[in-house]
């Protein structure tokens, strides 16, 4: 079995695949030098900075990242959205209960047809101690085990998105951030991702993260979501997607 077949098989079976060494140390340094390191979650709200900021354009056009997406999609990808998601060390300014509630990306980033891949890029070593990515393997194919009562404590909110169909119809849809608060904790697998590595995961995979508990290690991550170039992005606020030829 060749490398492409292994990547595809892992992704199909588990819902994710970890690819090391997507970025070099120089790539990471160049990105962080251009990105404000202020641990302000508000800065992640500008979701298509790759259209105007060169360091984001270089990141989402990374040759290794695009080659993996070509394997997963069988065609060139389009970048739908991107975010910088830093977590300060515990006790530092900007730290706190900064986990991300468990969710499926396709529940709030609607695509037609529903094919979406997240790319979670570690800019520092990331693990369970400093708030690294956690996944529920296989949850892209079957519902995860849920308990009778909530077991996870995350901030609960309702997000409203405006959607548009290919034929021009428009409507709004709401997304609850606490949909998986009854997730069984033994189903959650924390991932260890070295700096420069990336996790590619299916848009149907349940995933999230917990707060950074490390007293001295920040967790710096850039994320991007990709769809096949031929797909229709339904979110009206994500109307400037970027096709990256493979």
C-alpha positions as CSV (number, residue, x, y, z in Angstrom):
1,X,0.0,0.0,0.0
2,X,1.4,3.4,-1.0
3,X,1.6,6.5,1.1
4,X,-1.5,8.0,-0.6
5,X,-3.5,4.8,0.1
6,X,-2.4,4.8,3.7
7,X,-3.5,8.4,4.3
8,X,-6.8,7.8,2.6
9,X,-7.4,4.5,4.6
10,X,-6.6,6.1,8.0
11,X,-8.8,9.1,7.2
12,X,-11.7,6.9,6.1
13,X,-11.5,4.5,9.0
14,X,-10.9,6.9,11.9
15,X,-12.1,10.2,10.6
16,X,-8.7,11.8,10.9
17,X,-5.0,11.4,10.0
18,X,-2.0,13.1,11.5
19,X,0.7,14.2,9.1
20,X,4.0,15.3,10.6
21,X,6.4,17.9,9.2
22,X,3.9,19.8,7.1
23,X,5.7,23.1,8.2
24,X,9.4,23.7,8.8
25,X,10.7,25.6,11.7
26,X,11.3,28.5,9.4
27,X,7.7,28.3,8.1
28,X,6.4,28.5,11.7
29,X,8.7,31.4,12.6
30,X,7.6,33.4,9.6
31,X,4.0,32.9,10.3
32,X,4.2,33.8,14.0
33,X,6.3,36.9,13.2
34,X,3.4,38.2,11.1
35,X,0.6,37.1,13.4
36,X,-0.3,39.1,16.5
37,X,0.5,36.9,19.5
38,X,-2.0,38.5,22.0
39,X,-4.2,35.5,22.8
40,X,-7.3,37.6,21.8
41,X,-10.0,35.2,20.7
42,X,-11.7,38.0,18.9
43,X,-9.0,38.0,16.2
44,X,-10.1,34.6,15.0
45,X,-13.5,36.0,13.9
46,X,-12.0,37.2,10.6
47,X,-12.3,33.9,8.8
48,X,-10.9,34.6,5.4
49,X,-7.7,36.5,6.0
50,X,-6.0,34.3,3.4
51,X,-7.4,36.6,0.8
52,X,-5.6,39.7,2.1
53,X,-2.7,38.6,4.3
54,X,0.4,37.0,2.7
55,X,1.3,34.8,5.7
56,X,-2.1,33.2,5.7
57,X,-2.0,32.8,1.9
58,X,1.4,30.9,2.2
59,X,0.0,28.7,5.0
60,X,-3.1,27.5,3.3
61,X,-1.2,27.0,0.0
62,X,1.5,24.9,1.7
63,X,2.5,22.2,-0.8
64,X,2.3,19.3,1.7
65,X,-1.1,20.4,3.0
66,X,-2.6,20.8,-0.5
67,X,-1.2,17.4,-1.6
68,X,-2.9,15.6,1.3
69,X,-6.2,17.4,0.5
70,X,-5.8,16.3,-3.1
71,X,-5.6,12.7,-1.9
72,X,-8.7,13.1,0.3
73,X,-10.8,15.0,-2.2
74,X,-9.6,13.6,-5.5
75,X,-9.6,17.2,-6.9
76,X,-8.1,20.6,-6.0
77,X,-9.3,22.1,-2.7
78,X,-10.8,25.5,-1.9
79,X,-10.1,27.2,1.4
80,X,-13.3,28.0,3.1
81,X,-12.2,29.6,6.4
82,X,-9.1,29.9,8.6
83,X,-8.4,30.9,12.3
84,X,-5.5,31.5,14.6
85,X,-6.3,29.7,18.0
86,X,-3.7,30.4,20.6
87,X,-4.0,29.2,24.2
88,X,-1.8,31.0,26.8
89,X,-0.2,28.9,29.6
90,X,-2.3,28.4,32.7
91,X,-2.2,31.5,34.9
92,X,-0.8,33.8,32.2
93,X,-2.7,36.8,30.9
94,X,-5.3,35.5,28.4
95,X,-5.5,32.1,30.0
96,X,-8.6,30.6,31.4
97,X,-11.3,28.1,30.6
98,X,-10.5,28.4,26.9
99,X,-11.5,24.9,25.7
100,X,-13.5,24.4,22.6
101,X,-16.8,22.6,23.0
102,X,-17.0,19.3,21.1
103,X,-18.8,19.6,17.8
104,X,-18.9,18.6,14.1
105,X,-17.8,21.2,11.7
106,X,-20.4,20.4,9.1
107,X,-23.1,21.4,11.6
108,X,-22.0,25.0,11.2
109,X,-19.9,25.1,8.0
110,X,-22.5,23.8,5.6
111,X,-21.3,22.5,2.2
112,X,-23.1,21.1,-0.8
113,X,-22.3,18.2,-1.2
114,X,-21.4,17.8,2.6
115,X,-17.7,17.2,2.1
116,X,-15.4,19.2,4.4
117,X,-11.9,18.6,5.8
118,X,-10.4,20.5,8.8
119,X,-6.7,21.1,8.9
120,X,-5.4,21.7,12.5
121,X,-1.8,22.9,12.3
122,X,0.4,22.8,15.4
123,X,2.7,25.8,15.6
124,X,4.0,24.5,19.0
125,X,4.0,21.0,20.3
126,X,0.4,20.2,21.3
127,X,-0.8,17.5,23.7
128,X,-3.4,16.8,26.4
129,X,-1.5,19.0,28.9
130,X,-1.6,22.2,27.0
131,X,-5.0,22.0,25.4
132,X,-4.3,20.0,22.3
133,X,-6.9,18.6,19.9
134,X,-9.2,15.8,21.1
135,X,-11.2,13.6,18.7
136,X,-13.8,10.9,18.9
137,X,-12.5,8.3,16.4
138,X,-15.2,6.8,14.2
139,X,-17.8,9.5,15.0
140,X,-17.8,10.6,11.4
141,X,-19.6,7.3,10.6
142,X,-21.7,6.7,13.7
143,X,-23.1,8.7,16.5
144,X,-20.8,8.8,19.6
145,X,-21.8,7.3,22.9
146,X,-23.8,9.9,24.9
147,X,-24.5,9.8,28.7
148,X,-27.9,10.5,30.3
149,X,-26.5,13.7,31.9
150,X,-24.0,16.3,30.8
151,X,-20.4,15.3,31.6
152,X,-18.5,18.1,29.9
153,X,-18.6,21.8,30.9
154,X,-18.1,24.3,28.1
155,X,-19.6,27.7,27.5
156,X,-23.1,27.2,25.9
157,X,-24.3,29.5,23.2
158,X,-26.5,29.5,20.0
159,X,-24.9,30.7,16.8
160,X,-27.0,31.9,13.9
161,X,-25.7,31.6,10.3
162,X,-27.2,32.9,7.1
163,X,-27.2,30.2,4.4
164,X,-27.7,30.3,0.6
165,X,-28.4,27.6,-1.9
166,X,-27.1,27.2,-5.4
167,X,-30.4,28.4,-6.8
168,X,-30.3,31.6,-4.8
169,X,-32.6,30.7,-1.9
170,X,-31.5,32.1,1.5
171,X,-32.4,31.3,5.1
172,X,-31.0,31.2,8.6
173,X,-30.0,28.3,10.7
174,X,-29.0,28.0,14.3
175,X,-26.2,25.9,15.8
176,X,-25.9,25.0,19.5
177,X,-22.4,24.8,20.9
178,X,-23.3,22.4,23.7
179,X,-24.8,19.7,21.5
180,X,-22.2,17.1,22.7
181,X,-22.0,18.0,26.4
182,X,-23.2,14.5,27.3
183,X,-20.3,12.9,25.4
184,X,-18.8,9.9,27.2
185,X,-15.3,11.0,28.3
186,X,-13.8,7.5,27.6
187,X,-14.6,8.0,23.9
188,X,-12.4,11.1,23.7
189,X,-8.8,10.6,22.5
190,X,-6.3,13.5,23.0
191,X,-3.8,13.7,20.2
192,X,-0.1,14.5,20.4
193,X,1.0,16.7,17.5
194,X,4.5,18.0,17.2
195,X,5.2,21.5,16.0
196,X,4.8,21.6,12.2
197,X,2.5,18.6,12.2
198,X,-1.1,18.8,11.1
199,X,-4.3,16.8,11.8
200,X,-6.7,16.4,8.8
201,X,-10.1,15.5,9.9
202,X,-13.5,14.8,8.4
203,X,-16.1,17.5,8.8
204,X,-18.4,14.9,10.4
205,X,-15.9,14.0,13.1
206,X,-16.7,15.0,16.7
207,X,-13.8,17.0,18.1
208,X,-12.9,19.7,20.6
209,X,-10.3,20.7,23.1
210,X,-9.8,21.4,26.8
211,X,-8.2,24.3,28.6
212,X,-4.4,24.7,28.6
213,X,-3.2,23.3,32.0
214,X,0.5,23.7,31.4
215,X,2.1,26.4,33.6
216,X,4.8,27.3,31.0
217,X,3.7,26.1,27.5
218,X,1.5,28.0,25.2
219,X,-0.5,26.1,22.6
220,X,-0.4,27.9,19.3
221,X,-2.5,26.6,16.4
222,X,-3.7,27.7,13.0
223,X,-6.7,26.0,11.5
224,X,-8.2,26.0,8.0
225,X,-11.2,24.3,6.5
226,X,-11.2,23.0,3.0
227,X,-13.9,21.7,0.6
228,X,-13.5,20.3,-2.9
229,X,-13.2,23.1,-5.5
230,X,-16.4,21.9,-7.1
231,X,-18.5,22.1,-3.9
232,X,-20.9,24.9,-2.9
233,X,-20.2,26.8,0.3
234,X,-23.6,27.6,1.9
235,X,-22.5,30.0,4.6
236,X,-23.2,33.5,3.2
237,X,-20.4,35.1,5.2
238,X,-17.9,32.7,3.7
239,X,-18.3,34.0,0.1
240,X,-14.6,34.6,-0.7
241,X,-13.2,31.1,-0.8
242,X,-9.9,30.5,-2.4
243,X,-9.3,27.6,-4.8
244,X,-5.7,26.3,-4.5
245,X,-4.6,24.2,-7.6
246,X,-3.0,20.9,-6.6
